[in-house]
Amino acid sequence: MRTYPATELPGVQMYNLYMREIPVSEARERLADVIDDVQANGGPIALTRRGKSVAVLVASDVFERMSLDAEDALDRAAVALAQDDDDFVPWDEVKAELGLA
């Protein structure tokens, strides 16, 4: 599986440049159109209430990819902490102790 830097995800616009905003009341009136827009463009669309962002809509595949990336980042951070705490046991040692090597 190929991984991409955050700025090079194929087919996904980066969100840090500009995010479209729509008031919740407008999104409610034309929800089907807003959903179609998110699916076609990957989102994101910020929903606002009184000018303040209260939610963000993104395409489900973008959300899934973001969730998996966040989970991977947490796993890497946990490994780094374990290595720093000297709690890390190399896989080869674990296999040897279990008679799997």
The first five atom37 places (N, CA, C, CB, O) and aatype in JSON, in Angstrom:
{
  "aatype": [12, 1, 16, 18, 14, 0, 16, 6, 10, 14, 7, 19, 5, 12, 18, 2, 10, 18, 12, 1, 6, 9, 14, 19, 15, 6, 0, 1, 6, 1, 10, 0, 3, 19, 9, 3, 3, 19, 5, 0, 2, 7, 7, 14, 9, 0, 10, 16, 1, 1, 7, 11, 15, 19, 0, 19, 10, 19, 0, 15, 3, 19, 13, 6, 1, 12, 15, 10, 3, 0, 6, 3, 0, 10, 3, 1, 0, 0, 19, 0, 10, 0, 5, 3, 3, 3, 3, 13, 19, 14, 17, 3, 6, 19, 11, 0, 6, 10, 7, 10, 0],
  "atom_mask": [
    [1, 1, 1, 1, 1],
    [1, 1, 1, 1, 1],
    [1, 1, 1, 1, 1],
    [1, 1, 1, 1, 1],
    [1, 1, 1, 1, 1],
    [1, 1, 1, 1, 1],
    [1, 1, 1, 1, 1],
    [1, 1, 1, 1, 1],
    [1, 1, 1, 1, 1],
    [1, 1, 1, 1, 1],
    [1, 1, 1, 0, 1],
    [1, 1, 1, 1, 1],
    [1, 1, 1, 1, 1],
    [1, 1, 1, 1, 1],
    [1, 1, 1, 1, 1],
    [1, 1, 1, 1, 1],
    [1, 1, 1, 1, 1],
    [1, 1, 1, 1, 1],
    [1, 1, 1, 1, 1],
    [1, 1, 1, 1, 1],
    [1, 1, 1, 1, 1],
    [1, 1, 1, 1, 1],
    [1, 1, 1, 1, 1],
    [1, 1, 1, 1, 1],
    [1, 1, 1, 1, 1],
    [1, 1, 1, 1, 1],
    [1, 1, 1, 1, 1],
    [1, 1, 1, 1, 1],
    [1, 1, 1, 1, 1],
    [1, 1, 1, 1, 1],
    [1, 1, 1, 1, 1],
    [1, 1, 1, 1, 1],
    [1, 1, 1, 1, 1],
    [1, 1, 1, 1, 1],
    [1, 1, 1, 1, 1],
    [1, 1, 1, 1, 1],
    [1, 1, 1, 1, 1],
    [1, 1, 1, 1, 1],
    [1, 1, 1, 1, 1],
    [1, 1, 1, 1, 1],
    [1, 1, 1, 1, 1],
    [1, 1, 1, 0, 1],
    [1, 1, 1, 0, 1],
    [1, 1, 1, 1, 1],
    [1, 1, 1, 1, 1],
    [1, 1, 1, 1, 1],
    [1, 1, 1, 1, 1],
    [1, 1, 1, 1, 1],
    [1, 1, 1, 1, 1],
    [1, 1, 1, 1, 1],
    [1, 1, 1, 0, 1],
    [1, 1, 1, 1, 1],
    [1, 1, 1, 1, 1],
    [1, 1, 1, 1, 1],
    [1, 1, 1, 1, 1],
    [1, 1, 1, 1, 1],
    [1, 1, 1, 1, 1],
    [1, 1, 1, 1, 1],
    [1, 1, 1, 1, 1],
    [1, 1, 1, 1, 1],
    [1, 1, 1, 1, 1],
    [1, 1, 1, 1, 1],
    [1, 1, 1, 1, 1],
    [1, 1, 1, 1, 1],
    [1, 1, 1, 1, 1],
    [1, 1, 1, 1, 1],
    [1, 1, 1, 1, 1],
    [1, 1, 1, 1, 1],
    [1, 1, 1, 1, 1],
    [1, 1, 1, 1, 1],
    [1, 1, 1, 1, 1],
    [1, 1, 1, 1, 1],
    [1, 1, 1, 1, 1],
    [1, 1, 1, 1, 1],
    [1, 1, 1, 1, 1],
    [1, 1, 1, 1, 1],
    [1, 1, 1, 1, 1],
    [1, 1, 1, 1, 1],
    [1, 1, 1, 1, 1],
    [1, 1, 1, 1, 1],
    [1, 1, 1, 1, 1],
    [1, 1, 1, 1, 1],
    [1, 1, 1, 1, 1],
    [1, 1, 1, 1, 1],
    [1, 1, 1, 1, 1],
    [1, 1, 1, 1, 1],
    [1, 1, 1, 1, 1],
    [1, 1, 1, 1, 1],
    [1, 1, 1, 1, 1],
    [1, 1, 1, 1, 1],
    [1, 1, 1, 1, 1],
    [1, 1, 1, 1, 1],
    [1, 1, 1, 1, 1],
    [1, 1, 1, 1, 1],
    [1, 1, 1, 1, 1],
    [1, 1, 1, 1, 1],
    [1, 1, 1, 1, 1],
    [1, 1, 1, 1, 1],
    [1, 1, 1, 0, 1],
    [1, 1, 1, 1, 1],
    [1, 1, 1, 1, 1]
  ],
  "atom_positions": [
    [[0.84, -1.18, 0.0], [0.0, 0.0, 0.0], [0.88, 1.24, 0.0], [-0.95, 0.0, 1.21], [1.79, 1.36, 0.83]],
    [[0.62, 2.14, -0.91], [1.42, 3.36, -1.0], [0.86, 4.41, -0.04], [1.46, 3.91, -2.45], [-0.35, 4.62, 0.02]],
    [[1.75, 5.04, 0.69], [1.32, 6.15, 1.53], [1.74, 7.45, 0.88], [1.9, 6.03, 2.97], [2.74, 7.49, 0.16]],
    [[0.99, 8.49, 1.12], [1.25, 9.78, 0.5], [1.45, 10.84, 1.58], [0.09, 10.17, -0.43], [0.81, 10.8, 2.63]],
    [[2.35, 11.79, 1.32], [2.43, 12.94, 2.22], [1.09, 13.66, 2.22], [3.58, 13.9, 1.81], [0.34, 13.58, 1.24]],
    [[0.77, 14.36, 3.28], [-0.53, 15.02, 3.41], [-0.83, 15.96, 2.26], [-0.6, 15.78, 4.71], [-2.0, 16.19, 1.94]],
    [[0.19, 16.5, 1.62], [-0.05, 17.45, 0.54], [-0.19, 16.78, -0.82], [1.05, 18.45, 0.48], [-0.41, 17.47, -1.81]],
    [[-0.06, 15.45, -0.9], [-0.08, 14.76, -2.18], [-1.12, 13.66, -2.28], [1.26, 14.19, -2.45], [-0.95, 12.74, -3.08]],
    [[-2.18, 13.73, -1.52], [-3.21, 12.69, -1.62], [-3.91, 12.8, -2.96], [-4.22, 12.81, -0.45], [-4.44, 13.86, -3.29]],
    [[-3.93, 11.73, -3.74], [-4.53, 11.8, -5.06], [-6.04, 12.01, -4.98], [-4.22, 10.54, -5.85], [-6.74, 11.32, -4.24]],
    [[-6.53, 12.97, -5.76], [-7.96, 13.21, -5.84], [-8.56, 13.9, -4.64], [0.0, 0.0, 0.0], [-9.78, 13.99, -4.53]],
    [[-7.74, 14.4, -3.74], [-8.27, 15.05, -2.54], [-7.7, 16.46, -2.46], [-7.93, 14.24, -1.25], [-6.48, 16.65, -2.47]],
    [[-8.59, 17.43, -2.4], [-8.13, 18.81, -2.22], [-7.71, 19.0, -0.78], [-9.24, 19.82, -2.61], [-8.31, 18.44, 0.14]],
    [[-6.68, 19.78, -0.59], [-6.24, 20.04, 0.78], [-7.16, 21.1, 1.39], [-4.75, 20.5, 0.82], [-7.58, 22.04, 0.71]],
    [[-7.45, 20.95, 2.66], [-8.46, 21.75, 3.31], [-7.91, 23.01, 3.96], [-9.16, 20.94, 4.33], [-8.67, 23.88, 4.38]],
    [[-6.59, 23.12, 4.07], [-6.06, 24.25, 4.79], [-6.06, 25.53, 3.98], [-4.67, 23.94, 5.23], [-5.8, 26.6, 4.54]],
    [[-6.35, 25.47, 2.69], [-6.36, 26.68, 1.88], [-7.69, 27.43, 2.01], [-6.11, 26.33, 0.42], [-7.69, 28.64, 2.23]],
    [[-8.78, 26.73, 1.89], [-10.08, 27.38, 1.96], [-11.16, 26.32, 2.15], [-10.35, 28.22, 0.7], [-11.16, 25.3, 1.47]],
    [[-12.06, 26.58, 3.06], [-13.18, 25.67, 3.27], [-14.47, 26.46, 3.08], [-13.12, 25.01, 4.7], [-14.68, 27.51, 3.69]],
    [[-15.31, 25.95, 2.22], [-16.6, 26.6, 2.0], [-17.45, 26.52, 3.25], [-17.34, 25.98, 0.81], [-17.44, 25.51, 3.95]],
    [[-18.2, 27.57, 3.52], [-19.08, 27.6, 4.68], [-20.52, 27.78, 4.23], [-18.68, 28.72, 5.66], [-20.8, 28.53, 3.3]],
    [[-21.41, 27.07, 4.91], [-22.84, 27.18, 4.63], [-23.56, 27.25, 5.98], [-23.36, 25.97, 3.76], [-23.29, 26.43, 6.86]],
    [[-24.47, 28.2, 6.15], [-25.26, 28.22, 7.38], [-26.09, 26.93, 7.51], [-26.2, 29.46, 7.41], [-26.54, 26.37, 6.51]],
    [[-26.27, 26.47, 8.74], [-27.05, 25.26, 8.99], [-28.44, 25.38, 8.38], [-27.16, 24.99, 10.49], [-28.95, 24.41, 7.81]],
    [[-29.05, 26.55, 8.48], [-30.4, 26.74, 7.95], [-30.43, 26.51, 6.43], [-30.91, 28.15, 8.28], [-31.38, 25.91, 5.92]],
    [[-29.41, 26.99, 5.71], [-29.34, 26.78, 4.26], [-29.09, 25.31, 3.94], [-28.24, 27.66, 3.64], [-29.7, 24.75, 3.03]],
    [[-28.19, 24.69, 4.7], [-27.9, 23.26, 4.47], [-29.15, 22.43, 4.7], [-26.76, 22.78, 5.4], [-29.39, 21.46, 3.97]],
    [[-29.94, 22.78, 5.68], [-31.17, 22.05, 5.98], [-32.14, 22.14, 4.8], [-31.84, 22.59, 7.27], [-32.8, 21.17, 4.44]],
    [[-32.23, 23.34, 4.2], [-33.16, 23.55, 3.09], [-32.75, 22.79, 1.83], [-33.28, 25.03, 2.78], [-33.6, 22.36, 1.06]],
    [[-31.46, 22.64, 1.63], [-30.99, 21.98, 0.41], [-29.98, 20.88, 0.72], [-30.36, 23.0, -0.54], [-28.91, 20.8, 0.11]],
    [[-30.33, 20.03, 1.68], [-29.44, 18.97, 2.15], [-28.98, 18.04, 1.04], [-30.12, 18.18, 3.23], [-27.8, 17.7, 0.97]],
    [[-29.88, 17.62, 0.17], [-29.5, 16.7, -0.91], [-28.42, 17.32, -1.8], [-30.73, 16.32, -1.75], [-27.47, 16.64, -2.2]],
    [[-28.56, 18.6, -2.12], [-27.57, 19.29, -2.96], [-26.23, 19.4, -2.25], [-28.07, 20.67, -3.34], [-25.18, 19.23, -2.87]],
    [[-26.26, 19.68, -0.95], [-25.03, 19.81, -0.17], [-24.31, 18.46, -0.12], [-25.33, 20.31, 1.27], [-23.09, 18.4, -0.28]],
    [[-25.05, 17.39, 0.09], [-24.46, 16.05, 0.11], [-23.87, 15.7, -1.26], [-25.52, 14.99, 0.51], [-22.76, 15.16, -1.33]],
    [[-24.59, 16.02, -2.33], [-24.06, 15.77, -3.67], [-22.76, 16.54, -3.9], [-25.09, 16.15, -4.74], [-21.82, 16.01, -4.49]],
    [[-22.71, 17.77, -3.43], [-21.51, 18.6, -3.58], [-20.34, 17.99, -2.82], [-21.78, 20.02, -3.08], [-19.23, 17.92, -3.35]],
    [[-20.58, 17.54, -1.61], [-19.52, 16.93, -0.8], [-19.02, 15.65, -1.48], [-20.04, 16.61, 0.63], [-17.81, 15.42, -1.55]],
    [[-19.93, 14.84, -1.98], [-19.51, 13.6, -2.65], [-18.73, 13.88, -3.92], [-20.73, 12.75, -2.99], [-17.75, 13.19, -4.21]],
    [[-19.13, 14.89, -4.67], [-18.46, 15.21, -5.93], [-17.08, 15.82, -5.69], [-19.31, 16.15, -6.75], [-16.14, 15.54, -6.44]],
    [[-16.96, 16.64, -4.67], [-15.72, 17.4, -4.44], [-14.92, 16.9, -3.24], [-16.04, 18.85, -4.25], [-13.82, 17.39, -3.0]],
    [[-15.44, 15.95, -2.5], [-14.74, 15.45, -1.32], [-14.9, 16.34, -0.1], [0.0, 0.0, 0.0], [-14.41, 16.02, 0.98]],
    [[-15.59, 17.47, -0.28], [-15.76, 18.41, 0.82], [-14.5, 19.19, 1.01], [0.0, 0.0, 0.0], [-13.71, 19.28, 0.06]],
    [[-14.25, 19.73, 2.09], [-15.16, 19.83, 3.23], [-16.06, 21.05, 3.09], [-14.37, 19.9, 4.53], [-15.74, 22.01, 2.39]],
    [[-17.17, 20.99, 3.75], [-18.07, 22.13, 3.86], [-18.33, 22.33, 5.34], [-19.41, 21.92, 3.04], [-18.79, 21.43, 6.03]],
    [[-18.02, 23.52, 5.83], [-18.27, 23.85, 7.23], [-19.71, 24.32, 7.37], [-17.28, 24.93, 7.75], [-20.16, 25.18, 6.61]],
    [[-20.41, 23.77, 8.33], [-21.75, 24.24, 8.65], [-21.61, 25.24, 9.78], [-22.71, 23.05, 9.05], [-20.95, 24.99, 10.79]],
    [[-22.25, 26.39, 9.6], [-22.12, 27.46, 10.59], [-23.45, 27.8, 11.23], [-21.52, 28.71, 9.95], [-24.52, 27.64, 10.63]],
    [[-23.37, 28.27, 12.44], [-24.54, 28.77, 13.17], [-24.11, 30.09, 13.78], [-25.05, 27.74, 14.27], [-23.18, 30.15, 14.59]],
    [[-24.8, 31.15, 13.39], [-24.45, 32.51, 13.83], [-22.99, 32.86, 13.5], [-24.69, 32.64, 15.35], [-22.3, 33.51, 14.27]],
    [[-22.56, 32.39, 12.31], [-21.22, 32.7, 11.83], [-20.1, 31.87, 12.41], [0.0, 0.0, 0.0], [-18.93, 32.06, 12.06]],
    [[-20.44, 30.95, 13.3], [-19.42, 30.11, 13.94], [-19.55, 28.67, 13.43], [-19.55, 30.16, 15.48], [-20.65, 28.12, 13.39]],
    [[-18.42, 28.08, 13.06], [-18.43, 26.7, 12.55], [-18.85, 25.73, 13.66], [-17.03, 26.31, 12.01], [-18.3, 25.75, 14.76]],
    [[-19.85, 24.88, 13.35], [-20.34, 23.92, 14.35], [-20.17, 22.47, 13.89], [-21.82, 24.19, 14.64], [-20.24, 21.55, 14.71]],
    [[-19.93, 22.27, 12.6], [-19.72, 20.92, 12.07], [-19.07, 21.03, 10.7], [-21.07, 20.12, 11.98], [-19.08, 22.09, 10.07]],
    [[-18.49, 19.92, 10.25], [-17.85, 19.88, 8.93], [-18.33, 18.63, 8.21], [-16.29, 19.91, 9.05], [-18.32, 17.53, 8.78]],
    [[-18.73, 18.79, 6.97], [-19.14, 17.66, 6.14], [-17.99, 17.31, 5.2], [-20.43, 17.98, 5.34], [-17.43, 18.18, 4.54]],
    [[-17.64, 16.03, 5.15], [-16.65, 15.52, 4.21], [-17.2, 14.23, 3.62], [-15.26, 15.29, 4.89], [-18.07, 13.59, 4.21]],
    [[-16.68, 13.85, 2.47], [-17.08, 12.59, 1.86], [-16.68, 11.43, 2.77], [-16.44, 12.42, 0.44], [-15.67, 11.52, 3.48]],
    [[-17.45, 10.37, 2.76], [-17.19, 9.25, 3.67], [-15.84, 8.6, 3.43], [-18.27, 8.21, 3.53], [-15.19, 8.17, 4.38]],
    [[-15.39, 8.53, 2.17], [-14.08, 7.92, 1.91], [-12.95, 8.81, 2.44], [-13.89, 7.67, 0.41], [-11.92, 8.3, 2.9]],
    [[-13.13, 10.12, 2.39], [-12.13, 11.03, 2.95], [-12.09, 10.87, 4.46], [-12.45, 12.5, 2.57], [-11.01, 10.82, 5.06]],
    [[-13.27, 10.79, 5.09], [-13.33, 10.62, 6.55], [-12.68, 9.31, 6.96], [-14.8, 10.66, 7.02], [-11.93, 9.27, 7.94]],
    [[-12.95, 8.24, 6.22], [-12.35, 6.94, 6.55], [-10.83, 7.0, 6.47], [-12.89, 5.84, 5.62], [-10.13, 6.49, 7.35]],
    [[-10.33, 7.63, 5.4], [-8.88, 7.76, 5.24], [-8.29, 8.6, 6.37], [-8.54, 8.39, 3.86], [-7.23, 8.27, 6.9]],
    [[-8.96, 9.68, 6.74], [-8.48, 10.53, 7.83], [-8.47, 9.75, 9.15], [-9.35, 11.79, 7.97], [-7.54, 9.89, 9.94]],
    [[-9.5, 8.95, 9.39], [-9.58, 8.15, 10.61], [-8.46, 7.13, 10.67], [-10.93, 7.45, 10.7], [-7.83, 6.95, 11.71]],
    [[-8.2, 6.45, 9.55], [-7.13, 5.46, 9.52], [-5.76, 6.12, 9.71], [-7.15, 4.68, 8.19], [-4.9, 5.59, 10.41]],
    [[-5.57, 7.28, 9.09], [-4.31, 8.01, 9.26], [-4.11, 8.43, 10.72], [-4.28, 9.25, 8.35], [-3.0, 8.35, 11.24]],
    [[-5.19, 8.87, 11.36], [-5.09, 9.27, 12.77], [-4.77, 8.07, 13.65], [-6.39, 9.93, 13.24], [-3.97, 8.17, 14.58]],
    [[-5.4, 6.92, 13.36], [-5.13, 5.7, 14.12], [-3.67, 5.27, 13.95], [-6.08, 4.57, 13.69], [-3.02, 4.87, 14.92]],
    [[-3.17, 5.35, 12.71], [-1.77, 5.0, 12.46], [-0.83, 5.93, 13.23], [-1.47, 5.08, 10.96], [0.17, 5.48, 13.78]],
    [[-1.15, 7.21, 13.25], [-0.31, 8.18, 13.96], [-0.3, 7.88, 15.47], [-0.82, 9.62, 13.71], [0.75, 7.98, 16.11]],
    [[-1.45, 7.51, 16.02], [-1.51, 7.15, 17.45], [-0.68, 5.89, 17.72], [-2.97, 6.93, 17.89], [0.01, 5.81, 18.74]],
    [[-0.76, 4.91, 16.83], [0.03, 3.69, 16.99], [1.52, 3.99, 16.95], [-0.33, 2.67, 15.89], [2.29, 3.47, 17.77]],
    [[1.94, 4.85, 16.0], [3.36, 5.22, 15.93], [3.8, 5.96, 17.18], [3.64, 6.08, 14.69], [4.91, 5.74, 17.67]],
    [[2.95, 6.82, 17.71], [3.29, 7.55, 18.93], [3.4, 6.6, 20.11], [2.22, 8.63, 19.22], [4.29, 6.76, 20.95]],
    [[2.52, 5.6, 20.2], [2.59, 4.62, 21.29], [3.87, 3.81, 21.22], [1.37, 3.69, 21.24], [4.49, 3.54, 22.25]],
    [[4.28, 3.42, 20.02], [5.54, 2.68, 19.86], [6.71, 3.54, 20.28], [5.71, 2.2, 18.4], [7.62, 3.08, 20.97]],
    [[6.69, 4.81, 19.86], [7.79, 5.72, 20.23], [7.87, 5.89, 21.74], [7.6, 7.08, 19.55], [8.97, 5.92, 22.3]],
    [[6.72, 6.01, 22.4], [6.72, 6.13, 23.87], [7.25, 4.87, 24.53], [5.31, 6.44, 24.38], [8.0, 4.94, 25.5]],
    [[6.85, 3.72, 24.01], [7.32, 2.45, 24.58], [8.83, 2.33, 24.41], [6.61, 1.25, 23.91], [9.52, 1.86, 25.32]],
    [[9.34, 2.74, 23.27], [10.79, 2.69, 23.05], [11.51, 3.63, 24.0], [11.12, 3.03, 21.6], [12.57, 3.3, 24.53]],
    [[10.95, 4.82, 24.21], [11.56, 5.8, 25.12], [11.54, 5.32, 26.57], [10.83, 7.14, 25.01], [12.44, 5.63, 27.34]],
    [[10.51, 4.55, 26.94], [10.37, 4.06, 28.32], [11.1, 2.75, 28.55], [8.9, 3.89, 28.67], [11.0, 2.18, 29.64]],
    [[11.81, 2.26, 27.58], [12.5, 0.97, 27.65], [11.53, -0.18, 27.89], [13.56, 1.0, 28.76], [11.93, -1.23, 28.4]],
    [[10.26, 0.0, 27.54], [9.26, -1.06, 27.64], [9.14, -1.82, 26.33], [7.89, -0.48, 28.03], [8.39, -2.79, 26.22]],
    [[9.89, -1.39, 25.34], [9.81, -1.96, 24.0], [10.6, -3.26, 23.93], [10.33, -0.95, 22.94], [11.76, -3.31, 24.34]],
    [[9.95, -4.31, 23.42], [10.62, -5.6, 23.23], [10.59, -5.89, 21.74], [9.93, -6.76, 24.07], [9.51, -6.0, 21.16]],
    [[11.75, -6.03, 21.12], [11.77, -6.31, 19.68], [11.01, -7.59, 19.34], [13.23, -6.43, 19.19], [11.01, -8.55, 20.11]],
    [[10.37, -7.59, 18.19], [9.53, -8.72, 17.76], [10.34, -10.02, 17.71], [8.92, -8.42, 16.38], [9.81, -11.07, 18.05]],
    [[11.58, -9.96, 17.28], [12.42, -11.16, 17.22], [12.57, -11.81, 18.6], [13.8, -10.82, 16.64], [12.56, -13.04, 18.72]],
    [[12.71, -10.99, 19.63], [12.82, -11.52, 21.0], [11.52, -12.17, 21.44], [13.22, -10.41, 21.98], [11.54, -13.23, 22.08]],
    [[10.4, -11.55, 21.12], [9.09, -12.11, 21.48], [8.91, -13.46, 20.8], [7.94, -11.14, 21.09], [8.48, -14.43, 21.44]],
    [[9.22, -13.54, 19.51], [9.09, -14.81, 18.78], [9.99, -15.88, 19.39], [9.43, -14.61, 17.28], [9.58, -17.03, 19.53]],
    [[11.22, -15.5, 19.75], [12.15, -16.47, 20.33], [11.63, -16.99, 21.67], [13.54, -15.84, 20.52], [11.71, -18.19, 21.93]],
    [[11.11, -16.1, 22.51], [10.56, -16.51, 23.82], [9.37, -17.43, 23.66], [10.15, -15.28, 24.63], [9.17, -18.32, 24.49]],
    [[8.59, -17.24, 22.62], [7.42, -18.07, 22.39], [7.73, -19.31, 21.55], [6.34, -17.26, 21.72], [6.83, -20.1, 21.25]],
    [[8.98, -19.47, 21.18], [9.38, -20.62, 20.39], [8.9, -20.56, 18.95], [0.0, 0.0, 0.0], [8.73, -21.6, 18.31]],
    [[8.67, -19.36, 18.45], [8.19, -19.17, 17.08], [9.31, -18.84, 16.1], [7.15, -18.07, 17.04], [9.09, -18.77, 14.89]],
    [[10.51, -18.63, 16.61], [11.59, -18.22, 15.71], [12.36, -19.43, 15.19], [12.55, -17.27, 16.43], [13.31, -19.27, 14.42]]
  ]
}
